[in-house]
Amino acid sequence: MRFLVLGQGGREHALIRALKFSPSVSEVHACPGSDGISQEAICHKVDLSDAKAVEVFVKKYQFDCVVVGPETYLVAGIADHLRELGVEVVGPSQIAAQLEGSKIFSKEFMVRAGVPTAAFEIVDNVADTLRAAQKFTPPYVLKADGLAAGKGVFICASLPELKTAAEALFEQKILGVAGHRALLEQHQDGYEISYLVLTNGTDFEALPLAQDHKRLGEGDAGPNTGGMGVVGPMIVDAELREQIDALIVRPSVRNLSGSGLLYRGVLYIGVMVTPKGPTVLEYNVRFGDPEAQVIMPLLDGDWGYVFSRLAHGEMSPMKWKNLQMACIVLAAQGYPDDPVKGAPIEGDLGYEGASSYFLHAGTAKVDGHWVTSGGRVLNAIGMGSSRAEALREAYAQAKHATWRGIQMRKDIGAK
Ligand code: GLY
């Protein structure tokens, strides 16, 4: 089969690598891909917002299946457009992608599904935000409704901080239309689990659980990022797992068809395990990044086959390897606010240990030399029979590349 993966980061590189190892897959293409990805897939620069260009492209290459990486494409409706052109797609419809594209849509879905989630109010101005805050205890969580590239969540220790955040959203409009409305939520203490399922909107197959590390600094200090490292499979006790399945996963999937949403793809449920039990923090409509980097290699099977069936609305039983995986994110100086691009990368990006390798997340080749070109630059991947071994492999791999101001957490998987 001929596959096309949309996107250009570490997640997409992980998807492409998994497809390359799939016996059913003969060719892997990427759009736009990257210089790093072009070592493993045929990359195409097609403007995905240009409907005619997309039509010409997919008709020329006759892809058997397209896997969509980033949420932005899904929220823009790429899956519907491809389906109208007769192309099979792993990715939900534009309306279903609102589960990630609109925090308010998503919260209303959670309420209909009857899943546990933090108490909330919908707000669209400063005065109402401060009035609504009387119902909650600090810290206050204000979430912009729309996609904001990780910059839409404000955790405010006090009312004055909340006022500043609300003014930034509603009056200075720092996020534009994405911040015209927002959710004010009760903050929840606990720990997070990335629980991803493949679903056709009726049935689901759970993927191995993963633990992301979203904060930039060790000990979970500093600003939120897209993820600085991840380990998996995360083992949780059977009782908690059953609680999550019964209270959250099954009702969420049931409500996809109940709400009439066309869904053939990944549903990523951000689960917060609180002292009072598990709750839903958020839904994402795609693979996590860097979660995919540790989940994809765990399948004991053929991802091409699984994806192609899913794109047709059919689920496949999945078997998992008895392995532990770790992914350490190597980030650019200035990430997440203002990552330095163009910094020369030293080392051997092609290095692969027996149980370790790099994935390209934000690199580019300029005049034959690798440079940084994004916030998260490389992913050092390690695997082993234990968590400790996987981490040892990943950290040893990480030593094979560096650049000025490189940022890397040393405590991934230590919790
Ligand atoms: N790692 C978090 C995310 O993909 O949203």
Residues whose N, C-alpha, C, O or C-beta is under 5 A from the ligand:
A	BS01	LIG	D212 G226 G227 F287 G288 D289 P290
